[in-house]
Amino acid sequence: MKQKSIAVVGAAETTKLGKIPDLSVIGLNADAALNALAEAGLRPSDIDGVATAGIAPEELAYYLGITPTWADGTNVGGCSFMLHVRHAAAAISEGLATTILVTHGESGRSGVGANALVRTPSSLRGQFETPYGASGPATMFTIPVLRYLKTYGLTEEDLAWVAVIQREWAARNPRASFRDPITVDDVLNSPMIAWPFRKLMCCLVTDGGGALILTSADRATDFPHKPVYILGTGESVAAPLISQMEDFTSSKAFRVSGKKAFDEAGISHADVDHLMIYDAFAHLPFYGLEDLGFCKPGEAAGLSRTATPRLLLGGRKVASCRSTLTAAAFPTCTRACMACTPCRRACARCAASRRPRYRGRRSRSATASAAGSPRPARLSSRTKRNPVSPAAVQQQVGRPERRRRALQSFDLRDRACAMESLRVWGARPDTPCLCTRYPGNDLYHTIY
């Protein structure tokens, strides 16, 4: 894929996040999709490619009244949706589709319409992990994190600091579930889940979803909002079992995918001042920072002790407005499938209007802008003459959607909330954003 040849032109979350008992999994997918379509000024009939996981792509296409020429149902866990973005970029580049919708919805808390997760005794995990008590991330991650702590001489307190900083980030996010500040003692006094993880070090299980719309760069400026161009992507796979990781203190697949993304984007670490690391559990930012090359092995924990919402890396300020999954409302944990959310927020940040917050020397990242051309986006003639309202989008959805009365009201305040989040985070909108996913047991993926 050539740099900036593909753009994200629509990005949205579900209207509500947290606890949504009145929407099923497919309803959450549709809610996020319709919000993204409305933001992009599109109808379902304008989409010719779909990608999703958790539900089948044919279910999504049928539910929204879409007839796709390209579909992707790749499901490799929490990073599936970043993988979809990479696949969608390739499909658009090859002419397999022109406008692709990537969605995710998960009823992790309410369990409405959720597929049961079944591990058969004959599977690798069923044979070699489940019999020994490993049943989910909180119990599977214990082996690598204990090895990491011992190798680098760290303690439970070092993990607790990550949760404290995550909550500080969540406090600046108007859509987070928990925004009250916590201390290291609060974390260490929270209930023990599986040594060394305590409750406040673990990921939430919630309801929600997200959606992205991608198209070619030559069409990107025809949409209502400033497009976000993709600089580079990377992917790799690792051992299918946590217990079989090549190195418990590092992820080979994370390193491979990160290097690929940097090489494809043509930038260096010095060009990145906005870093988003999937941090469902307290130790994962350590792996992300180190395996992506932002610090040396064993140094990430030291950073967390002085980290505020402005991480100091080598004298550089790196805005790490991460997904803060231990405090924010995203449907993750045992089925960590919310990569659409960090992607969506990264896109919102990159597309945000310039704000005169930085009076010092400009970062080199201005020369490798993920936001692309400074020229403002223009509306196409079709969009100017026929602005698409949320009601018009909904009329295109078809009979199955009309049965979902819960989706009859559109509330796109999530975009305003995201913009406010970016304002208080202080992230610069004209610099590359690195968004990563670390599910732990199947595939790792990075995208700019």
C-alpha positions as CSV (number, residue, x, y, z in Angstrom):
1,M,0.0,0.0,0.0
2,K,1.3,3.4,-0.9
3,Q,1.4,6.1,1.8
4,K,-1.7,8.2,2.0
5,S,-3.4,6.3,-0.8
6,I,-6.3,5.2,1.5
7,A,-8.3,7.4,3.9
8,V,-10.7,7.1,6.7
9,V,-13.7,9.4,5.9
10,G,-16.1,8.3,8.7
11,A,-15.5,7.2,12.3
12,A,-18.0,6.8,15.1
13,E,-18.9,4.9,18.2
14,T,-22.2,3.6,19.4
15,T,-24.6,6.3,20.7
16,K,-24.1,5.0,24.2
17,L,-21.3,3.1,25.9
18,G,-21.2,1.1,29.1
19,K,-24.4,-0.8,29.7
20,I,-26.9,-1.0,26.8
21,P,-29.4,-3.8,27.6
22,D,-31.8,-2.7,24.9
23,L,-29.5,-3.5,22.0
24,S,-28.1,-6.8,20.8
25,V,-24.7,-7.4,19.3
26,I,-26.0,-6.9,15.7
27,G,-27.9,-3.8,16.9
28,L,-24.7,-2.3,18.4
29,N,-22.9,-3.0,15.1
30,A,-25.7,-1.2,13.2
31,D,-25.8,1.7,15.6
32,A,-22.1,2.4,15.2
33,A,-22.3,1.9,11.4
34,L,-25.2,4.3,11.0
35,N,-23.4,6.9,13.1
36,A,-20.4,6.6,10.9
37,L,-22.5,6.7,7.7
38,A,-24.2,9.9,8.9
39,E,-20.9,11.5,9.7
40,A,-19.6,10.7,6.2
41,G,-22.8,11.8,4.6
42,L,-23.4,8.3,3.1
43,R,-26.2,5.8,2.8
44,P,-25.9,2.1,3.2
45,S,-26.4,1.8,-0.6
46,D,-23.1,3.7,-1.0
47,I,-21.1,1.0,0.7
48,D,-19.7,-1.9,-1.4
49,G,-17.5,-3.6,1.1
50,V,-18.0,-4.8,4.7
51,A,-15.8,-6.2,7.4
52,T,-16.7,-7.3,10.9
53,A,-16.0,-10.0,13.5
54,G,-18.2,-11.4,16.3
55,I,-21.0,-11.6,13.8
56,A,-20.7,-12.8,10.2
57,P,-20.2,-10.1,7.5
58,E,-23.2,-11.5,5.6
59,E,-25.3,-10.8,8.7
60,L,-24.1,-7.2,8.9
61,A,-24.6,-6.7,5.1
62,Y,-28.2,-8.1,5.2
63,Y,-29.1,-6.2,8.4
64,L,-28.0,-2.8,6.8
65,G,-29.3,-3.6,3.3
66,I,-25.8,-3.6,1.8
67,T,-24.9,-5.6,-1.3
68,P,-21.1,-5.9,-1.0
69,T,-18.5,-6.8,-3.7
70,W,-16.0,-7.5,-1.0
71,A,-16.4,-8.9,2.6
72,D,-14.0,-9.8,5.4
73,G,-15.0,-11.9,8.4
74,T,-11.4,-12.4,9.8
75,N,-11.7,-13.1,13.5
76,V,-8.4,-13.3,15.4
77,G,-9.6,-11.7,18.7
78,G,-9.1,-8.2,19.9
79,C,-7.1,-7.0,16.9
80,S,-9.5,-8.2,14.2
81,F,-10.7,-4.7,13.3
82,M,-7.3,-3.2,12.8
83,L,-6.6,-6.2,10.6
84,H,-9.8,-5.4,8.8
85,V,-8.5,-1.9,8.1
86,R,-5.3,-3.3,6.6
87,H,-7.3,-5.7,4.5
88,A,-9.7,-3.0,3.4
89,A,-6.9,-0.8,2.3
90,A,-5.5,-3.6,0.2
91,A,-9.0,-4.3,-1.3
92,I,-9.5,-0.7,-2.2
93,S,-6.0,-0.4,-3.8
94,E,-6.8,-3.5,-5.9
95,G,-10.2,-2.2,-7.0
96,L,-12.2,-4.9,-5.2
97,A,-14.3,-2.2,-3.5
98,T,-14.5,1.6,-3.4
99,T,-16.1,2.4,0.0
100,I,-15.7,-0.1,2.9
101,L,-17.4,-0.2,6.2
102,V,-15.6,-1.8,9.2
103,T,-17.8,-2.4,12.3
104,H,-17.8,-4.0,15.7
105,G,-20.4,-4.3,18.4
106,E,-20.2,-6.3,21.6
107,S,-22.7,-6.8,24.4
108,G,-20.0,-7.9,26.8
109,R,-21.9,-6.7,29.9
110,S,-25.5,-7.3,29.0
111,G,-25.0,-10.4,26.9
112,V,-27.8,-9.6,24.4
113,G,-27.4,-11.6,21.3
114,A,-23.9,-12.6,22.1
115,N,-22.4,-15.8,20.7
116,A,-21.2,-18.2,23.4
117,L,-17.5,-18.7,23.5
118,V,-16.9,-22.5,23.4
119,R,-13.5,-24.1,23.8
120,T,-13.5,-27.7,22.8
121,P,-11.4,-30.2,24.8
122,S,-9.6,-31.1,21.5
123,S,-8.4,-27.6,20.8
124,L,-4.9,-26.5,21.7
125,R,-6.1,-24.4,24.6
126,G,-8.5,-27.2,25.7
127,Q,-5.6,-29.6,25.9
128,F,-2.8,-27.6,27.2
129,E,-4.1,-24.6,29.2
130,T,-7.7,-25.1,30.3
131,P,-7.0,-28.3,32.4
132,Y,-4.6,-26.2,34.5
133,G,-7.0,-23.5,35.4
134,A,-6.4,-20.9,32.6
135,S,-9.9,-19.7,31.5
136,G,-9.5,-16.1,30.3
137,P,-7.0,-13.2,30.0
138,A,-6.9,-12.6,33.7
139,T,-5.6,-16.1,34.3
140,M,-3.6,-16.6,31.1
141,F,-1.6,-13.3,31.3
142,T,-0.3,-14.3,34.8
143,I,2.6,-16.3,33.4
144,P,4.2,-13.6,31.2
145,V,3.7,-10.8,33.6
146,L,5.3,-12.8,36.5
147,R,8.3,-13.6,34.2
148,Y,8.5,-9.9,33.2
149,L,8.4,-8.7,36.8
150,K,11.1,-11.2,37.9
151,T,13.4,-10.5,35.0
152,Y,13.4,-6.7,35.5
153,G,13.1,-6.7,39.3
154,L,9.7,-5.1,39.3
155,T,6.9,-5.3,41.9
156,E,3.1,-5.3,42.2
157,E,3.4,-1.6,42.9
158,D,4.8,-1.0,39.4
159,L,1.7,-2.6,37.9
160,A,-0.5,-0.5,40.2
161,W,1.1,2.7,38.9
162,V,-0.1,1.8,35.4
163,A,-3.7,1.6,36.6
164,V,-3.4,4.9,38.4
165,I,-2.2,6.6,35.2
166,Q,-4.9,4.9,33.1
167,R,-7.5,6.3,35.4
168,E,-6.0,9.8,35.0
169,W,-6.4,9.4,31.3
170,A,-10.0,8.1,31.7
171,A,-10.8,11.2,33.8
172,R,-10.2,13.3,30.7
173,N,-12.5,11.2,28.6
174,P,-16.1,12.3,28.9
175,R,-17.3,8.8,27.8
176,A,-15.3,6.8,30.4
177,S,-17.2,4.6,32.9
178,F,-14.9,5.5,35.8
179,R,-13.3,9.0,36.1
180,D,-12.6,9.4,39.8
181,P,-8.9,9.4,40.6
182,I,-7.3,6.4,42.3
183,T,-4.1,5.8,44.2
184,V,-1.6,2.9,44.2
185,D,-3.0,1.9,47.6
186,D,-6.5,1.8,46.0
187,V,-5.2,-0.6,43.4
188,L,-3.3,-2.8,45.7
189,N,-6.3,-3.0,48.1
190,S,-8.7,-4.0,45.4
191,P,-9.8,-7.7,45.2
192,M,-7.3,-10.2,44.0
193,I,-8.3,-11.8,40.7
194,A,-5.3,-14.0,39.8
195,W,-1.8,-13.2,41.1
196,P,-0.5,-10.6,40.5
197,F,-3.6,-9.1,39.0
198,R,-6.0,-7.2,41.2
199,K,-9.4,-5.9,40.1
200,L,-8.3,-2.4,39.2
201,M,-5.5,-3.8,37.0
202,C,-8.0,-5.7,34.8
203,C,-10.1,-4.8,31.9
204,L,-13.8,-3.9,32.1
205,V,-16.6,-5.9,30.4
206,T,-19.0,-3.5,28.8
207,D,-21.4,-2.9,25.9
208,G,-20.6,-0.7,22.9
209,G,-19.2,-0.6,19.4
210,G,-17.4,1.4,16.8
211,A,-17.2,1.8,13.0
212,L,-14.9,3.2,10.3
213,I,-15.5,4.0,6.7
214,L,-12.5,3.8,4.3
215,T,-12.1,4.9,0.7
216,S,-9.4,5.9,-1.8
217,A,-7.5,9.1,-1.2
218,D,-8.7,10.6,-4.5
219,R,-12.3,10.5,-3.3
220,A,-11.5,11.5,0.3
221,T,-11.9,15.2,0.0
222,D,-15.5,14.8,-1.3
223,F,-16.7,14.0,2.2
224,P,-18.0,16.4,4.9
225,H,-15.1,16.0,7.3
226,K,-11.4,16.2,7.0
227,P,-10.1,12.7,6.0
228,V,-7.4,10.8,7.9
229,Y,-4.9,9.2,5.6
230,I,-3.2,5.9,6.4
231,L,0.6,6.0,6.4
232,G,1.5,2.4,7.1
233,T,0.3,-0.8,8.6
234,G,1.8,-4.0,9.8
235,E,0.7,-7.4,11.1
236,S,2.1,-10.7,12.4
237,V,1.1,-13.7,14.3
238,A,2.6,-15.4,17.4
239,A,2.0,-18.6,19.4
240,P,-1.7,-19.5,19.7
241,L,-1.3,-20.0,23.5
242,I,0.0,-17.6,26.0
243,S,1.9,-20.4,27.7
244,Q,3.8,-21.0,24.5
245,M,5.1,-17.5,23.9
246,E,8.7,-17.5,22.5
247,D,9.7,-15.0,25.2
248,F,7.4,-14.2,28.1
249,T,8.9,-10.7,28.4
250,S,8.4,-9.6,24.8
251,S,6.1,-10.2,21.9
252,K,7.9,-11.2,18.7
253,A,4.7,-10.6,16.6
254,F,4.4,-7.1,18.2
255,R,8.0,-6.3,17.2
256,V,7.5,-7.6,13.6
257,S,4.2,-5.8,13.0
258,G,5.6,-2.6,14.5
259,K,8.7,-2.6,12.4
260,K,6.6,-3.2,9.3
261,A,4.3,-0.3,10.1
262,F,7.2,2.1,10.7
263,D,8.9,1.0,7.5
264,E,5.8,1.3,5.4
265,A,5.0,4.7,6.9
266,G,8.5,6.0,6.3
267,I,8.8,7.6,9.7
268,S,10.9,7.1,12.8
269,H,10.0,7.0,16.5
270,A,11.0,10.7,16.8
271,D,8.1,11.5,14.4
272,V,5.4,10.1,16.6
273,D,3.9,12.2,19.4
274,H,0.6,10.5,19.8
275,L,0.8,6.8,20.9
276,M,-2.2,4.6,21.5
277,I,-1.4,1.2,23.1
278,Y,-4.1,-1.4,23.9
279,D,-3.8,-1.6,27.7
280,A,-6.6,-3.8,28.9
281,F,-4.4,-5.2,31.6
282,A,-1.8,-3.3,33.5
283,H,1.3,-4.9,32.1
284,L,0.5,-4.5,28.4
285,P,1.7,-0.9,28.0
286,F,5.1,-2.2,29.2
287,Y,5.2,-4.6,26.2
288,G,3.9,-2.0,23.8
289,L,6.4,0.7,24.7
290,E,9.3,-1.7,24.6
291,D,8.5,-3.9,21.7
292,L,7.6,-0.9,19.5
293,G,11.0,0.6,20.3
294,F,9.9,3.6,22.3
295,C,12.2,2.6,25.2
296,K,14.6,-0.2,26.0
297,P,13.5,-3.5,27.6
298,G,12.8,-3.1,31.3
299,E,12.5,0.7,31.1
300,A,8.7,1.0,30.5
301,A,7.8,0.6,34.2
302,G,10.0,3.5,35.2
303,L,8.2,5.7,32.8
304,S,4.8,4.9,34.3
305,R,5.9,6.2,37.7
306,T,6.3,9.7,36.3
307,A,3.7,9.5,33.5
308,T,0.9,12.0,33.4
309,P,-1.2,12.4,30.3
310,R,2.0,13.6,28.7
311,L,4.5,10.7,28.6
312,L,8.1,11.9,28.6
313,L,10.2,9.8,26.3
314,G,13.7,10.9,25.7
315,G,12.8,14.5,26.3
316,R,9.9,14.3,23.9
317,K,6.3,14.7,24.9
318,V,4.2,11.8,23.6
319,A,0.5,12.2,24.0
320,S,-0.6,8.7,24.9
321,C,-4.4,9.0,25.0
322,R,-4.7,5.3,25.1
323,S,-7.9,3.4,25.2
324,T,-7.6,3.1,29.0
325,L,-9.6,-0.1,29.1
326,T,-9.3,-0.6,32.9
327,A,-11.3,2.6,33.4
328,A,-13.2,3.4,30.2
329,A,-16.4,1.8,28.9
330,F,-15.4,-0.5,26.1
331,P,-16.5,-4.2,25.6
332,T,-13.3,-5.9,26.2
333,C,-11.7,-8.5,28.6
334,T,-12.5,-12.2,27.9
335,R,-13.3,-11.2,24.3
336,A,-11.2,-8.2,23.7
337,C,-12.6,-7.0,20.4
338,M,-12.7,-3.2,20.5
339,A,-9.9,-2.2,18.2
340,C,-12.5,0.0,16.3
341,T,-12.5,2.3,19.3
342,P,-8.8,3.3,19.4
343,C,-8.9,3.5,15.6
344,R,-12.0,5.8,15.7
345,R,-10.5,8.0,18.4
346,A,-7.2,8.2,16.5
347,C,-9.1,9.3,13.5
348,A,-11.0,11.9,15.4
349,R,-7.8,13.2,16.8
350,C,-6.0,13.4,13.4
351,A,-9.0,15.1,11.8
352,A,-9.4,17.6,14.6
353,S,-9.0,21.3,13.9
354,R,-5.6,22.8,14.7
355,R,-5.5,24.3,18.2
356,P,-2.8,26.9,19.2
357,R,-1.7,24.9,22.3
358,Y,2.0,24.5,21.5
359,R,4.2,27.6,21.6
360,G,7.5,25.9,21.7
361,R,9.6,24.3,19.0
362,R,7.4,22.3,16.6
363,S,7.9,18.5,16.5
364,R,9.4,16.8,13.4
365,S,6.1,15.0,13.1
366,A,4.7,18.0,11.3
367,T,6.6,16.7,8.3
368,A,5.0,13.3,8.4
369,S,1.4,14.3,9.0
370,A,-1.2,11.5,9.3
371,A,-3.8,14.1,8.7
372,G,-2.4,14.7,5.2
373,S,-2.9,17.8,3.2
374,P,-3.7,21.0,5.2
375,R,-6.4,21.8,2.6
376,P,-9.8,21.7,4.2
377,A,-12.2,18.9,3.1
378,R,-14.8,20.0,0.6
379,L,-18.3,18.6,0.0
380,S,-19.1,16.8,-3.2
381,S,-21.7,18.3,-5.4
382,R,-24.0,15.5,-4.5
383,T,-23.5,16.1,-0.8
384,K,-24.0,19.8,-1.2
385,R,-27.3,19.4,-3.0
386,N,-28.6,16.5,-1.1
387,P,-27.3,16.5,2.5
388,V,-28.0,13.2,4.1
389,S,-29.8,13.2,7.4
390,P,-29.7,10.4,10.0
391,A,-33.4,9.8,9.2
392,A,-32.6,9.4,5.5
393,V,-29.8,6.9,6.4
394,Q,-32.2,4.9,8.5
395,Q,-34.8,4.7,5.8
396,Q,-32.2,2.9,3.6
397,V,-31.5,0.2,6.2
398,G,-34.4,-2.0,5.3
399,R,-37.0,-4.1,7.1
400,P,-34.7,-5.8,9.7
401,E,-33.5,-2.4,10.9
402,R,-37.0,-1.0,11.1
403,R,-37.8,-3.6,13.7
404,R,-35.0,-2.1,15.9
405,R,-36.9,0.8,17.5
406,A,-34.0,1.5,19.7
407,L,-32.0,2.8,16.7
408,Q,-34.7,5.2,15.6
409,S,-33.0,8.1,17.5
410,F,-29.6,9.3,16.4
411,D,-27.3,11.0,18.8
412,L,-24.0,11.9,17.3
413,R,-22.7,13.7,20.4
414,D,-19.9,11.1,20.5
415,R,-18.0,13.2,17.9
416,A,-18.3,16.3,20.1
417,C,-17.2,14.3,23.1
418,A,-14.2,12.9,21.2
419,M,-13.2,16.4,20.1
420,E,-13.5,17.6,23.7
421,S,-11.4,14.7,24.8
422,L,-8.7,15.7,22.3
423,R,-8.8,19.2,23.5
424,V,-8.2,18.4,27.2
425,W,-5.7,15.7,26.2
426,G,-3.8,18.4,24.3
427,A,-3.0,16.1,21.4
428,R,-1.7,17.8,18.2
429,P,-3.9,17.0,15.2
430,D,-1.2,17.3,12.6
431,T,1.1,14.5,13.7
432,P,1.3,10.7,13.1
433,C,-0.7,8.6,15.5
434,L,0.3,5.0,16.3
435,C,-2.5,2.7,17.4
436,T,-1.7,-0.8,18.5
437,R,-3.6,-3.9,19.6
438,Y,-2.2,-6.6,21.9
439,P,-4.7,-9.4,22.6
440,G,-2.0,-11.7,23.8
441,N,-2.8,-15.0,22.4
442,D,-3.3,-14.8,18.6
443,L,-2.3,-11.9,16.5
444,Y,-0.8,-8.4,17.0
445,H,-1.4,-5.5,14.7
446,T,-0.3,-1.9,14.4
447,I,-1.6,0.8,12.3
448,Y,-0.8,4.5,11.7
